[in-house]
Amino acid sequence: MASSARTSRLIARPSGPAGDPVEDRPEWAEPTSVVEKVEKLGGRGHVVFGGRLPAEPRGPIEKAMVQNTPTEYRDRRDWDEIRAWAVSIAVELKTAAAAA
């Protein structure tokens, strides 16, 4: 990314996938239009973590998603991965602040 990305505080972190990982499609995690917009805005980056389906779904779409997803795939959040990412952002911001 351009040098403006290093000074930007914009980070795109959309909702991630739920369901069987075998059915994941790369374009869901890295949609071209989102990546292009983040880059155009000078964002630091784009990251997608696993998502979660609601425990108490509302409406027919959420209910269908939950009913059609095996229990073990309804929450794909990886908290260790999320914490490691958050720490890396904090370190990067602290380093940038110290250099300013």
N, C-alpha and C positions, 0 to 999 in steps of 0.2 A: 504494500500500500504506500501511498505518497507520504511525505514527511508530515503533512497535516494530520494524518491518522495517529501519529505518535503524540500529538498534543491534544487531540480530541478526547472528550470523555464519553462519546457516544459508543455504546456497545449494543448490538442487536441480540436479544435473547428470546426468541419466540417460543411458544409452547411446543413441547416435543412430542414424539410419537408414543402411543400406547399400543398394546396388542402384540401379536407374535412378531419378534424381530426378523424372522425369516421373510416376512411379508413387507418389510421396510423397503422403500424405494429411495435411492440417493437424492432425487430431485425434491423430495419432501424435506430433507435435512438442509439442503443447500439450494433453495429456489433461486434461479438466476436473477429474477427481478429484485428479490430482497438483497442479495449480495451486491448487485449493481448499485442499488440505492444507498446501502451502507457505505460503499466505497465513494460514491458521489458526495455524500455528506461528510466524508473524511472520518468515518468511524474507525475505531480500533479493530473491530472484527465482528464476526458473526459466529455464534456457537449455539448448538441445539443439544439439549440434554433429553433424556427419556422423560415422558410425561406420565400423567395419571388420569384415569377416568374417575368420575365422581362416585363416591360411595352411595350417595342417594341421588340418582339421576332424576332430572326434571325434564319433562317433555318427551315426545316420542323418539326424537333422534338420539338423545342421550341414553334413553332406556334401551333402544336397539343396539347402540354401541356396546353398552355394558353387557347385555344379554348375549351378544355375539362374540365376546372376548373372554377367553379362558381366564379364570381368577388369577393365575400366576402372572399374567401379562397386563393386568389392569393398572399396576403401578410400576413403572419402569425407571423411576427416579433413582439415580446412583448418587447418594449423598456424599460419598468420598470424592467422587469426580467433581461434584458441584463445589464442595469445600476447597478442593485443590485449585479449581479455576478461580474462585473468589480470592484465595490467598495470593495467587499469581497477579491478579488485578491490583490488590492492595499493595503488594511489593512494587509493582510497576508505578503506581501513583505516588507512593512514598519516595521512590528513587527520583522520579520526575520533579517532585516538590523540593527535594534536597538539592537538586541540580539547578533549580531556578533562582 
